Amino acid sequence: MDHRRRALVRALGAGSTLALAGCGGGSGGDGGVPAGNPGTPNQPTAPDTPTPPSPEPEPPAPPNVRFLHGVASGDPLSTQVILWTRVTPEEDAVVTVTATVATDPAMTAVVAQYQAVASADGDYCVKVDATGLLPGRWYYYQFEVGQQRSPVGRTRTFPESWKATDRARFAVVSCSNFPNGYFSVYKAVADLGDLDFVLHLGDYIYEYGAGEYGDFPERVPDPPHEIVTREDYRRRHAQYKTDEDLQALHQQFPMIAIWDDHESANDSWHGGAENHDPLTEGVWQQRKSAAREVYFEWMPIRPREPGNTDIIYRRFHFGDLLDLTLLDTRLESRDEPLPAAAGSLDPNRNDPDRRLISEAQMDFLLAGLDNARGHWRFIGQQVMFAQLNILEIPGLTPDMKGQLLAVNMDQWDGYTADRDTILKHIEDNRIDNVVVLTGDIHTSWANELYRNPAVLVGDLFARPLAAEFVAPSVTSPGFPDGLAELASVALPVVNPHIRYTELKTHGFILVDVTRGRAQAEFHYVNSIEAYDLRGQINDRLTKVVAVESGSSRIKEDLPLSRPRTLRTALFHPPVEHNQEEVLS
Ligand SMILES: [Fe+2]
């Protein structure tokens, strides 16, 4: 018995959790170790000779597996967190996988162990909801099958929602199209070390075939055609999780993720998608179901209940400092986007019956705003919340306006009744400290939110009701050259509630939250094309904005926040782990 085994026995003897979990859900599956040969045939023995005890049946050797897709964790609560990996067996098998949680990266101080079963049914994904942990702690975790071990990951639990908490730091990322370049942004985030979690606002994968969206020669999508079937979605998720920078990110921090449109198909809504043709690609509901189920298999996300892949809107509490409500503005209830009308905005966007989120989801959001446990109320969601006045922008050609209109009808601007319900609720109930976090449009924005921000006749000189920070993309292209520069200058002229834009560079937002202010630090990388420049930040472009507690007025050009003294060892896991080692 090595020291790890002794530690485990001590931990389990002291009442630690031994949980069973299946793939793709929070429970289910037979986690028991195979019983082995139940007995051997009777052998004749001499009379008066004591029968020797039967030798213990040898359990069958565990199958040979590899851990090619890294490890991940996510959806941290105060005493539990989702742990994820995927095993690749040499041949089809049902694989019993053990997940170990420890308080040190060497995995010697073991506090709990869990078992799960991986099989072809769940694409050999392993998902464990590691319960029984202590609040507000960092942990390390590792999976093993026999002597074959995965890389070690680091994760944490959140402080309890009543616990006085003075600071949180997290990164916001979105839109990582594999064939557009290296995941340099993921490496930059993984290298930060001092974050509590990473918030991924969607477009974690893209559905397109080779050459359809991005043509970086070393990063051809797999499968090479547009993904439509369950098997297609599985292959695409698998390819993304072979990326070394994405693996490093997942190893370093827990992730809280929601899907956007490209996890299913471009501009998806509850009844279809712009990039779905029922005549050639089958029934949308089947494709949507496959995309959602595979997302739950491959992402470290907790289903509302086992097997429920329909609903991903949910809420997290980081001590008494912040609540984070995540919305699904895509697949649950969105009405079909309106077409971009040349030269005018379709008045149907103001139809009071037009829905971006369901009534149930709206109730969930508003109740969370009313009864917040945290000082700050963050809302993480997909599409831009602020109004974007396009038609009056000077200097834009009709073609440029057409491109912006097409974007705009997909955002809350195309669903104004739902937006106004939220803003009116904030206004009527005098709710403070609401910050919307947004992805989807591959560009950076800092917006003050008003019910009517139109110039002169609007309420721009009134108190803003909330703030919005829109994250740049990991690799997906922003505005084309020319339009990016022109729009950056022209947008604020007719949209003075938009306080900052950067419309073409790739990066992330570091959100640093204290009781006094919520600060958004926009960081950009030098390159997504050069392998050796991955993770390098272009300091010249860094932009810091913030809102202070009690005011949603955006302040600019503040000093960068300082990293904390870490409450855990800074852990840089080996990125290119040696597969021979894990094969033993
Ligand atoms: Fe995107």
Residues whose N, C-alpha, C, O or C-beta is under 5 A from the ligand:
A	BS01	LIG	C175 D203 D440 S476
